[in-house]
Amino acid sequence: MKSRKLPKGFVLCGLNCLTFVYFPLVLPIVVCSANDLDYRLQRVKNVLKEVPLIDGHNDLPWNIRKFLKNQLKDFHFAGDLRQVQPWSNSAWSHTDLRRLKEGMVSAQFWSAYAPCSSQHLDAVQLTLEQIDLIRRLVTLYPHQMSLVTSAIGIEKTHKSGKIASLIGVEGGHAIGTSLSVLRMFYQLGARYLTLTHTCNTPWADCCKVDEPGKYPHIGGLSKFGKLVVQEMNRLGMIVDLSHVSVPTMLDALGSSKAPVIFSHSSAHAICNSSRNVPDHVLQRIAINGGLVMVAFYPHFVSCSGQATLHDVVAHINHIREVAGVDHVGIGAGYDGVNLVPKGLEDVSKYPHLFATLLESDKWSEEDIAKLAGKNLIRVFKEVEAIRDEMELLKVPPVDQAIPPEDIMGRSYCRYQGPRT
């Protein structure tokens, strides 16, 4: 029997695209192509079985505080929250265990968030309560979730079939201008700190100062702000630059010995929101070895109240083109926004995003693996390696010495918009 050659980009399909039976003149040859969604979704699922899908930012803990006052007895995370009030009536709700599994999410950074209005008041307490909430939530679902504090922990938990749950503290105001508080957050499991939220701290400028008509408070990081970065390097805590001003980005990149991340930001060249990353910073990220985890909020994606999955793809492709495929990841920001792109309505939709990327010859399965989780794991391991080097060199904790000019803040943004 003569073999037939198939066009490039096609494979023989049969049972699960693995077997092929030839019936001459009876059945046509069945092929799968890059235009076949089911075929691309199967390729994505095969990748995500081997490589953990890691999302950089989810605000569910704040919604639990807002809706249930942090009382978990009435929170049915294993059920379909689309059928349960108040979640079913909320545009801010996109996450439950059922949909996380459907979306093949293997690791999630949960945000321990305190609003900017708590700065200089009870921000430390609120953040501690949110860290406690995340830890209690994971404890309630031991068969589905596991608290993780290391890169190897993500890999091991992925193999076990559970969701690795990591803690990220959102907003430098949460440490109360105290390196001691920063160290204790780390001891409690926090593995990144977002240096600002949408308000300046006494030691770092937020993204709001980059907007027209606004002025910098410091002009980046103060001396104490650079000490914060140094201490995070020593601890093995990832420096997160989402929400910070461009000068703060550059100061942090110049100060950090370890790679940094943007846990939920997009490309400024496509949407000129102050929350996004300009190209010259993307180039620095490539040199630093860091990572930009693309956010899904339409105002950061299309600079409007509406966006689609393809708009998100455009940001991913742009960051890849400027910084490289090793420096892009996913940080959707679900449960912290009240608008989502069409096609990415909740945490179950990640495979569709990756399947869309596979329509292009630019994306291979190995590239998808990097985007999904390999890049974050590499960054995390490099952060831990810097920590280990500093430990071998016996670098001591940074002394709690705060210059007066770093304590006296002159202006603070009080913007209260979407938390993402």
C-alpha positions in Angstrom: 0.0 0.0 0.0 1.3 3.4 -1.0 1.7 6.0 1.8 0.2 9.4 1.3 2.1 12.6 2.3 0.1 15.1 4.3 0.5 18.9 4.0 2.8 20.5 6.6 0.9 21.3 9.8 -1.4 18.3 9.6 -1.4 15.0 11.5 -3.4 11.9 11.2 -6.4 11.7 13.5 -8.4 8.8 14.8 -9.0 7.6 18.3 -7.5 10.6 20.3 -5.4 11.4 17.3 -3.3 8.4 18.1 -4.4 5.7 15.7 -5.4 5.7 12.0 -7.3 3.0 10.1 -7.2 3.2 6.3 -10.4 2.3 4.4 -9.7 2.9 0.7 -12.5 4.5 -1.2 -14.8 4.2 1.8 -13.8 6.8 4.4 -11.8 10.0 3.7 -8.5 10.6 5.5 -9.2 12.5 8.7 -6.7 15.1 9.7 -6.2 17.5 12.5 -4.7 20.9 11.7 -3.8 24.1 13.6 -7.3 25.3 12.7 -8.9 22.5 14.7 -9.8 23.9 18.2 -10.3 20.5 19.8 -7.0 19.3 18.5 -5.2 22.4 19.9 -7.0 22.1 23.2 -5.8 18.5 23.5 -2.2 19.6 22.8 -2.6 22.3 25.5 -4.0 19.7 28.0 -1.0 17.4 27.3 1.4 20.3 28.0 -0.4 21.2 31.3 -0.3 17.7 32.5 3.5 17.9 32.4 4.0 21.6 33.3 2.2 23.5 36.0 0.0 26.4 34.9 0.8 29.2 37.4 -1.3 32.4 37.7 0.4 35.3 39.3 -2.5 37.1 40.9 -6.0 36.3 42.2 -8.0 38.5 44.5 -10.5 35.9 45.9 -9.3 36.5 49.5 -10.5 40.1 49.5 -13.9 39.0 48.1 -14.2 36.5 50.9 -13.6 39.4 53.3 -16.0 41.7 51.5 -18.8 39.1 51.1 -18.4 36.9 54.2 -16.3 38.9 56.6 -13.6 36.2 56.3 -16.0 33.6 57.8 -15.3 30.4 55.9 -18.1 28.2 57.3 -20.5 29.6 54.7 -18.0 29.5 51.9 -18.5 26.5 49.6 -15.3 26.7 47.5 -15.7 23.2 46.1 -19.1 23.9 44.7 -20.1 26.0 41.7 -20.2 29.6 43.0 -22.1 30.7 39.9 -25.1 29.1 41.6 -24.5 30.4 45.1 -25.3 33.9 46.4 -23.8 36.4 46.8 -21.2 35.2 44.3 -23.8 34.4 41.6 -24.8 38.1 41.6 -21.4 39.6 41.6 -19.4 40.7 38.5 -16.3 40.4 40.7 -16.5 36.6 41.1 -14.6 34.3 38.7 -13.1 31.6 40.9 -13.9 28.3 42.6 -12.2 24.9 42.8 -14.4 23.3 40.1 -13.4 26.0 37.6 -9.8 26.0 38.6 -9.6 22.3 37.8 -11.4 22.8 34.5 -8.9 25.5 33.7 -6.1 23.1 34.7 -4.6 25.7 37.1 -1.8 24.0 39.1 -0.5 26.9 41.1 -2.1 30.2 42.2 -0.7 33.2 43.9 -3.5 34.4 46.2 -3.4 38.1 47.0 -3.1 39.3 50.6 -4.5 42.8 50.0 -5.2 45.8 52.2 -6.7 48.9 50.7 -4.7 52.1 50.4 -7.1 53.8 52.8 -5.6 51.6 55.6 -2.1 53.0 55.1 -0.6 54.4 58.4 -3.7 52.9 60.1 -4.4 49.2 60.2 -2.7 48.0 57.0 -0.4 45.5 58.8 -3.3 44.0 60.7 -5.5 43.7 57.6 -2.7 42.0 55.7 -2.1 39.5 58.5 -5.8 38.7 58.6 -5.7 38.1 54.8 -2.7 35.8 55.1 -4.5 33.9 57.9 -7.5 33.6 55.7 -5.5 32.1 52.8 -3.9 29.6 55.1 -7.2 28.6 56.7 -8.8 28.2 53.2 -6.1 25.9 52.1 -6.4 23.9 55.3 -10.1 23.4 54.7 -9.4 21.7 51.4 -6.4 19.4 52.0 -7.3 17.0 49.1 -7.5 19.8 46.6 -5.0 22.5 47.8 -1.6 22.7 49.4 0.2 25.7 50.9 3.5 26.1 49.0 6.5 28.4 49.7 9.1 27.2 47.2 9.6 26.5 43.5 10.2 22.8 44.1 7.0 22.8 46.1 5.1 24.0 43.0 6.5 21.1 41.0 5.8 18.5 43.7 2.3 19.7 44.2 1.6 19.7 40.5 2.6 16.0 40.4 0.2 15.2 43.2 -2.7 16.7 41.4 -3.4 19.4 44.0 -3.4 23.2 43.5 -0.3 24.8 44.9 -1.4 27.9 46.8 1.1 30.7 47.3 0.7 34.0 49.1 1.6 37.4 47.5 1.3 40.6 49.6 -0.2 43.4 47.4 1.1 46.8 48.3 4.2 48.0 50.2 2.1 50.0 52.6 1.2 46.6 54.1 4.6 46.4 55.9 4.0 49.7 57.7 7.5 51.0 56.9 9.0 48.1 58.9 11.5 45.5 57.7 10.6 43.5 60.7 7.0 43.2 59.4 8.4 42.3 56.0 10.4 39.4 57.5 7.4 38.2 59.5 5.3 38.1 56.4 7.9 35.9 54.8 7.9 33.6 57.8 4.1 33.3 57.4 4.5 32.2 53.8 4.4 35.4 51.7 6.6 34.9 48.6 6.2 38.2 46.8 5.6 41.8 47.8 4.1 44.2 45.3 6.1 47.4 46.2 3.1 49.7 45.9 -0.6 49.5 45.2 -2.4 52.6 43.7 -0.9 54.8 46.4 2.6 56.0 47.2 4.3 54.7 50.2 6.9 56.9 52.1 9.6 54.9 50.2 8.2 54.2 46.7 6.1 55.9 44.0 3.0 54.3 42.6 1.9 54.1 39.0 -0.6 57.0 39.5 2.3 59.6 39.5 3.0 58.7 35.8 -0.4 60.0 34.8 -0.8 63.4 33.1 -0.9 66.2 35.6 0.5 64.1 38.4 3.9 64.6 40.1 6.3 62.1 41.7 6.5 61.9 45.4 10.1 60.5 45.5 11.0 59.9 41.9 11.3 56.1 42.3 12.6 54.3 45.3 14.0 56.1 48.3 17.1 54.8 50.2 14.8 52.8 52.4 13.0 51.5 49.4 16.2 50.1 48.1 16.8 48.5 51.5 13.4 46.8 51.2 14.5 45.3 47.8 17.8 44.2 49.3 16.1 42.5 52.2 13.7 40.8 49.9 16.7 39.4 48.0 18.2 38.2 51.2 14.9 36.5 52.3 14.2 34.9 48.9 11.1 37.0 48.4 10.1 37.9 44.8 10.1 41.7 44.1 6.8 42.5 42.3 6.6 45.7 40.3 2.9 45.8 39.2 1.3 49.1 40.3 4.6 51.0 40.6 5.8 54.0 38.6 8.3 53.7 35.8 11.1 55.3 37.8 10.3 52.9 40.6 10.5 50.0 38.1 14.0 51.2 37.0 15.2 51.7 40.6 14.1 48.3 41.6 15.7 46.7 38.5 18.9 48.5 39.4 18.8 47.5 43.0 17.7 43.9 42.9 20.3 41.1 42.6 17.5 38.7 41.7 15.0 38.6 38.9 11.8 40.6 39.4 8.3 40.1 38.2 5.2 42.0 37.3 2.5 39.8 38.8 -0.4 41.3 36.8 0.5 43.9 34.2 0.4 44.2 30.4 2.2 46.0 27.6 2.2 49.8 27.6 2.9 49.9 23.8 -0.6 48.4 23.1 -2.6 50.1 25.9 -1.0 53.2 27.5 -2.4 52.6 31.0 0.1 53.6 33.7 -0.4 50.0 35.0 1.4 48.6 32.0 5.1 48.0 31.2 6.8 50.2 28.6 9.1 48.7 26.1 12.4 50.1 27.5 11.5 48.4 30.8 10.6 45.1 29.0 14.1 45.2 27.6 15.5 45.7 31.1 13.4 42.7 32.3 15.1 40.5 29.7 18.5 41.6 31.0 17.4 41.1 34.6 15.9 37.6 33.8 12.5 38.6 35.2 9.0 38.1 34.1 5.8 40.0 33.0 2.6 38.1 33.9 -0.1 39.4 31.6 -3.3 40.8 33.2 -6.7 40.4 31.7 -8.5 43.5 32.9 -10.0 45.2 29.8 -8.8 48.7 30.8 -5.2 47.4 30.8 -5.7 45.3 27.7 -7.7 47.5 25.3 -7.8 50.8 27.2 -11.6 50.4 27.3 -14.4 48.6 29.1 -14.4 45.8 26.6 -11.8 43.3 25.4 -11.5 39.9 23.9 -9.2 36.9 24.3 -7.4 38.1 21.1 -6.6 41.4 22.7 -4.8 39.5 25.5 -3.0 37.4 22.9 -1.7 40.7 21.4 -0.1 41.7 24.7 1.5 38.3 25.2 2.9 38.4 21.7 4.2 42.0 22.1 6.0 41.1 25.4 7.4 38.0 23.7 8.7 40.1 20.8 10.4 42.7 23.0 11.6 40.8 26.0 11.6 37.2 24.7 9.5 34.1 25.3 11.4 33.4 28.5 10.0 36.6 30.1 6.2 36.3 29.7 3.7 34.7 32.0 0.0 34.8 33.1 -1.4 37.0 35.9 -5.0 37.4 35.1 -6.2 39.3 38.2 -9.5 37.4 38.5 -11.8 38.3 41.4 -10.1 41.7 41.5 -11.9 43.1 38.5 -15.6 43.6 37.5 -14.9 43.3 33.7 -13.2 40.5 31.9 -12.4 39.8 28.2 -14.8 37.9 26.0 -13.5 34.3 25.9 -11.7 34.6 29.2 -14.8 34.9 31.5 -13.3 33.0 34.4 -10.5 30.8 35.6 -11.7 27.8 33.5 -10.7 29.5 30.3 -6.9 29.4 30.4 -6.7 26.4 28.0 -8.6 28.4 25.3 -6.0 31.2 25.6 -3.1 28.8 25.0 -5.0 27.0 22.2 -5.5 30.3 20.5 -1.7 31.0 20.7 -1.1 27.6 19.0 -3.0 28.8 15.9 0.2 30.7 15.1 3.4 29.1 13.8 5.3 31.4 16.3 4.1 29.2 19.3 5.3 25.7 20.0 4.3 23.4 22.8 7.6 24.2 24.5 6.8 27.9 24.3 3.3 27.3 25.8 5.0 25.4 28.6 7.3 28.4 29.4 4.3 30.9 29.3 2.2 28.6 31.5 4.7 28.0 34.3 8.2 27.2 33.4 9.2 30.9 33.3 7.9 31.6 36.8 9.5 28.5 38.2 12.8 29.6 36.7 12.5 33.1 38.2 11.5 31.6 41.6 14.5 29.2 41.6 16.9 32.1 40.7 15.4 34.2 43.5 16.0 31.3 45.9 19.6 30.8 44.5 20.4 34.5 45.3 19.0 33.9 48.8 21.2 30.9 49.3 24.3 32.8 48.0 23.7 35.6 50.5 23.2 33.1 53.2 26.6 31.5 52.4 28.1 34.9 52.5 26.5 35.5 55.9 24.8 38.6 54.8 22.9 39.8 57.9 19.3 41.1 58.0 19.0 44.8 57.2 19.0 46.9 60.4 15.8 48.8 61.1 17.3 52.2 60.5 14.9 54.5 58.7 16.0 58.0 57.8 13.5 60.7 58.8 13.0 61.8 55.2 11.8 58.2 54.4 9.3 58.4 57.2 7.8 61.7 56.3 5.6 61.1 53.3 4.4 64.2 51.4 1.7 63.0 49.2 -0.3 59.8 48.9 -2.6 58.6 46.1 -6.0 57.7 47.5 -7.4 56.2 44.2 -9.8 53.5 44.9 -10.6 51.6 41.7 -10.4 47.9 40.7 -8.0 46.1 42.9 -6.1 44.5 40.1 
